Amino acid sequence: MSRLITNRRLFTLLLSVILLIIIAGITLRSTARNASWPERVIMDVQSTISGWVYRPVSQATAVIGDIQNLHEMYVENARLKSEMQNYSQLRAKLYDVQAENTRLNTMLGFKKLANASWNLVPAHIVGREPAQWGSQLTIDVGLKDGIEPNMAVIAGDGSLVGRVAEAAAHSAKVVLITDTQVGDGVSALVQNGTSEPPFGVVVGSSSGKNQLELTFLSPIAKVSKGDTVVTSGLSSIFPKGIIIGKVVSVTQGVQGLTRSASIAPAANFDYLEDVFVVKLGGSQKGTSGS
C-alpha cells in the first residue's frame, strides 16, 4: 500500500514539472514579440538622449582621470627630484669626507716618517685671494700656536710650499715659493746621483703659472730632465732635504757663464687645503735668508 502511494507522489511531481515547463514556454513565446511603433519611437529617443548624455560624461570622466593621473605623476616627480637632490648632497659630502680622509692620512704618514727634530704644526688654509693666488695664502695658526715669521711651510706630503711672512694671534700669512714679487729664493741642490750635487737658487718663474726656476747653476753642472730638486739646508729657514720639485728643462745662460733650469713644483698649489708649519726648535723670529 505504501509503495502505491509513493509511486503516485512521483507521478504527481513529474506531471507538475511538465506543466511548469509548458507554461514557461508559452509565456516566453508571448513576450518575444515585435515592439509597436510608439514603443520603437520611445526606445530610439531614449537611445539618442542616452548617447548625448553618455558621451560628454564619459569624456569628462576620462579628462578627470587624466588630470588625476597627471597630478599623481607630478607629485611623484617632485618626490623623486627631492630624493635625487638629497642623494647628490650626500654624495658631495661623502666625496668631501673621503678627500679629507685621504689628505689627513697622507699628512699622518708623512709626520711618522719626518725628521724627528721637526715639530710639525698642522694648519688649514683659510684665505687665498685670486689676485695673489700664486703669491701668498693665510693659515689658521699663529703666535698662540708658537708660529713665528720665517718658519718653513710644507704640504701634507712634505713638499715645500713657502715660509711664514707675518703672524697674528690665531693666523699667519705664508709667502709661496712661486711668488715673483717678495720671494727671496730658496737655496737648493739637484739630486743627480753624483757625490757632488749642483747648487742653485729656486725662485718663482714669471714664464708660467705655479712654475719655478733654478738659477745660478754652474755652467758645468750635470743637471738633467727629471732630476729632483731639494732644499740644501744652507738656510736658517728651510731645513735640508725638503722636496721642491723636478727639473723640466735646462737652459744655457748668456755667453755660457751660467745655466738655469725650469722646475715643476712637487706641491700642488692649485689644490692646497692643509699644510704643516715646521718648527725647528729655538726662536726663528727676526731671521732671514734663503
Secondary structure, DSSP 4 states (H G I P E B T S, - for coil): -HHHHHHHHHHHHHHHHHHHHHHHHHHHHHH--PPPHHHHHHHHHHHHHHHHHHHHHHHHHHHHHHHHHHHHHHHHHHHHHHHHHHHHHHHHHHHHHHHHHHHHHHHHHHHHHS-TT-EEEEEEEEE--GGGTTTEEEES--GGGT--TT-EEEETTS-EEEEEEEE-SS-EEEEETT-SSS---EEEEEE-SSSS--EEEEEE-SSSTT-EEEEEE-TT----TT-EEEE-S-SSSSPTT-EEEEEEEEEE-GGGS-EEEEEEESS-GGG--EEEEEE-SS--TT----
